Amino acid sequence: MTEQVFIDEFSTGLDELSRRRQRSTREVLKALLGMKRVSVFEITENDVIAATVQRIVDRKLAVVTPGTYPWSDVEVTDAGRDYIEQKRKAA
C-alpha cells in the first residue's frame, strides 16, 4: 500500500525576514504587495509581524480582509504604493 503525504506551508515568507525587516513598514508592505495575502499563523505567532501589519492597516497603506482560512487577503492601497515609492526615492 502506498501512502500519500501532503505538506502545506501557511506562510508568505514574512516570518523568514530578519527581525529588523519584520519591523520595517516598507519591507513588510513590499512583501504583502507581492504575496497579496497573509497567514493567520504569521500574525498570531509573531508579535513583531502583527504590530507591523497593524501599523500598515492603521495608516491605510493596505486593507486586510478575511480569505479562505488560514489566509487573509491583502490589498495594498494607492497610499501604500506611494509609500513604497517615496522610500525608494529617498534611498
N, C-alpha and C positions, 0 to 999 in steps of 0.2 A: 504494500500500500504506500502510495506517495502522498506526503503531506505538503500542503502549500503554506507558506508563511508570507504574510503581508506586513511590511514595515511602513508605518506612517510617521511623518515628521510634521509636527504642528508648530513650525517656526518659519518666520520670514527672514531670519538672519539677524534681527536686532540684538538678540542675546549673544551673538558671536562678535559684535562690535566691542571694542575696548570700553571700559567704564567711562573714560573721558569722552569717547564718541557717543556713548549712550546718553550722556548729559547734554550733548550738543543739539540744540533745536534744529540747526541746519542739517547735520548728519542724519538724524532720525527722519526729518522731513524728506530729505533726498531718498532715503530708503523706502519710505512709505509711498512716495511718488512712483517709484519703480514697481513696488510689490502690489500696491493698491488694496492691501488687506493686512490685518494684524491678528495674531492668535491670542485668545483669552489667556492661554498659558504664559505667553511672553509678558503680558501685562500683570497678571496676578503673582507670578513667581519672581519678578524683578522690580523692586521699588524705584530704581533709577529710570528704567524704561517707562514705568507707569507715570512717574512725575513728568517726564519729558513729553509723553503723548498728551497728558492732561494739559500741560502748558501750551502745546500746539493747538489743541481744541479750544482752550480758553481764549487764545489770541486769534481764533478764527482763521488759522492757517490751513486747517483741514477739518473735514466733517467725518465723523466715525458713526456708522450705522450698523445695526445687527445684520450679520450674514448667516450662513449656514454654520452651525456650531462645529468647531470652536472658533470660527473666524468672524471678524467684524470687517466690514468693507470700509475703505478709506478713500475719500476724495480730497485731494489737495486743492485748495481754493486758489483763485487768482492772487489773493494776498499771499498765500503760501508760495506760489511760483515767483512772485515778485521778491519775496524774502530771500529765496534761494539765489535769485539773480543778483540782488543787491550785495549779498555776501560774496559772491563770485567776483564782482567788480571791485570790491574793496580789498580782496586778497592779492 
